[in-house]
Amino acid sequence: MAQTKTHTDNAARQKAFRQRQAARMQELAQTRILPAVSSIENLPSRNRWTAQIQNAANALTAARDSMQAYFDSRSEVWQEGDKASEMQETLDTLEELITQIEAVKP
């Protein structure tokens, strides 16, 4: 069965794609993983670098918190297994990275 065309031409398809991408960037900015792109581009270099470094720390912190919540929600038997020890090593590495990133002063 043939699909119906959603967009009239390639230009309309590309415009819809750009709008979806802009909406996604705005969503990320609201969750504090990324600041609004236009706001970071207008910052002086040092402030822009500081914001980018903070974004990296925020992203790693979000990943660590998510992984820790997953780890904590698992059974005690699972937490004593091999997969848990691998995950704990990853969590420890993330913690070290976050500490090192927060110490960076551009």
GITAFEN-V518292 format. One record per pair of residues at least 24 apart in sequence whose C-alpha atoms are under 8 Angstrom apart, sorted by sequence separation. I is the first residue (numbers start at 1). J is the second residue. If there is no record, write none. Layout:
BEGIN
[[I:J] [I:J]]
END
This chain:
BEGIN
[[67:91] [33:58] [32:58] [33:59] [64:91] [64:94] [64:95] [61:94] [60:94] [61:98] [60:98] [57:98] [57:101] [56:101] [57:102] [54:101] [53:101] [54:102] [53:102] [53:104] [50:105] [50:106] [49:106] [46:106]]
END
